[in-house]
């Protein structure tokens, strides 16, 4: 297998953590988004949508989305299970992973891409340039703050985000919480359940990669 990574971006980090939690060591090629390498012809030949991560399987299948990469690796390497064992568990993991993406990752990305001057005309990932919309940056900040509160409520009820053990949903939520630093947002001081969960995930070897 061949893994296309970007050490500074959140979505490749999610895949990188999943790979590490599976105990896999894959051939890796780093793509520098800062230098625009995702827009170069040689990478566009792999992924015309110009996004990372990308996993090329041993069969030659090109997987360009985190959920597709995780589903493939979970099926090929079922231990340890990171996406649930029973139908109920599988549903909960995917449910909470979607919540983390849509209520956490997306608002943080909107705030960053529409509010950071260095991302002028790059408000959306991909090959097409899009102008920034300041209102989306403001809305993103509000929604990201709401995500932190929702996560705190959940983690007061459960040690982990989806189940009673570490899963893909924890990877996604952890990466987005960590990445919120780019919009100058951190775990609120009173959110002790989130802080304890965050510290536990951060201590895992996969989080240091």
N, C-alpha and C positions, 0 to 999 in steps of 0.2 A: 504493500500500500504506500501511497504518497500523500502527505498532508501539507497543504498550503496554509501558512500561518501568518499572523502579524502580531508581534509581541506587545504592541501598544493599544490594540483595539479590543473591546469587550467580547464581541461574538467569537472571534478565534480563541480567546481565552476560555470561553465556555467549552468549546470542543477540546481544547488542550487539556483541561481538567478532566473531562470525561475520559479521554484516552489514557491519562495517567492513572485514574481510579481503576481502570480495567487492567492496569499493569502492562500496558503495551508501549513499545518503543518503535516509533514509525519514522521512516525517512521523511524529513521535513525541509521545505523550502520557505524562507521568510519573504513576505511581500511587504514592502514599505509603503504604507498609505501616504505617509508624509511626503515621500518623494514621488508619489503618483505611479508607483509600479503596477498598481492594479489596472491602470489604463493603457499599459504597454501592449503591443500586439501579441507578444509571446504569452502573456497571461490571459488576454482576451480570447486566445485560441483555446484555453482551458475552460474559462468561464466568461462568456460574452457579457454577463451582467456585471462584471467587474467588482465582485464582492468576495470577501474571505469570511469564514474558512471554506476550504474545498478539500474533500477527501476523494482520491482516486483509488478505487478498490482493486484487488488483485485481478478481478474479472474485467477491469477497464471501465467500470461504471463511474461516472463523475457525479458526486453528491455535493451540492452547493449550499445547503441549509443545515443549521444545527440539528433540527429535529430529525432530518433524514440521516445525517451522520450518526446521531445517537441511536436511532432505530436499527441501522445496519450493524453497528458495533455491538449493540445489546443482543441482537440475534446471532451474530457470529461468535461472540464471547459473552455468554450469559452470566458468568460469574466474575465479580460479585454483581448481583442484580441492582441496577440503578434506575429501572423504569417499572418496578413492581413485579410481583409474581402472579397474584390472582387478578381476575378481571376487575374487581373493585380497586385494588392497588394501582393497576395500570391506569384506570380512569382518573384516580386522584392525582397521580404524578403528572399526567398530561394536562389535567385541569389547572393545577397550581403552576405548572410551567408556563401555560398560556397566560395566567394571571400575572406572573412575573414579567413576561415579555410585554404584554399589552398595557399593564398598569404601572410597570416600573421602567423597563428598558426603553419603550417607545417615548414616554414623556421626557426622560433624561436626554434621549437623542434629539428630540424636538427642541428642547431648551438649548442644547449645545449647538446644534447645526443652524438654528435660526437666531442665535444670540452672540455667537463668537465671531468677531470680525475676520479671523483667519479662515473662516469657512464661507466667506462671501461667494455667492453663486454656487455653493456646494451644499445646499440645504437638504438634499436627498442623495443617498448613495446611488452608485451606478454610473452609467456613461453619459447621462444627460444632465446638464447644469440647470439648477433651479435657484431662483432668487430667494433670499431669506425673507421670512414673514415675522416681524417682531412680535406680533400678537401670539404666534405659536410658541415663541420662546417663553413669554409670560405664562401662557397656559401650561406649558410643560413644567415649569417650576411649581405651579400650584398642584398639578397632578402628581409630580414626584413626591411632594410633601405628603400628599394623601396616601401614596403607596407606602411610605415609611410608617404611617399610622396603622394602615391595614395590616402590614407585616407584623407590627408589634402586637396587635390584637390576636393574630393567628398564633404567634410564637408564645403567647401567654397560655394558649390552650394546648400547644403541641411542641415537643422538643425540636422537631424538624418541620420543614414547611409543608410537606405533603403527607408523610407517613411517620412511623415511630423510629425511622432510621434514615440515614443519608441517601438522597436520590438526586436525579437530574434536576428536580425543582429547586433543591438547595444550591446546586451549582449556578443555575440561572439567577436566582435571587441574590446570592452572594456576589456574583460578578457585577450585577447592576448596582447593588448597594455600594460596592467598592468604587465603581466607575463614577458614581454621583459626585465624587470629588471634583470632577471637571466642571461642574456647575456650582461648585462651592457649597455642596450640600452633604452633610454628614448625619450619622445616626443621632437623633435628638437625645439630649442628656438624660431625660427621664425614661427612655425606651430601653429598660434594663434587659428585657427578654431578648430583644433584637441584638443588643450588644453581646450578651452571653453566647447567643447562637453564632454571631459573626466571629467572635474570638475563637470558638471551637472549630469553625470551618477554616479560618485563617491558619490554624495550627496544623491542618492536614498538609502533607507533602505536596499534593497536587496544586494547592493554592499558591505555592511559591514559584511555580513554573511560569 
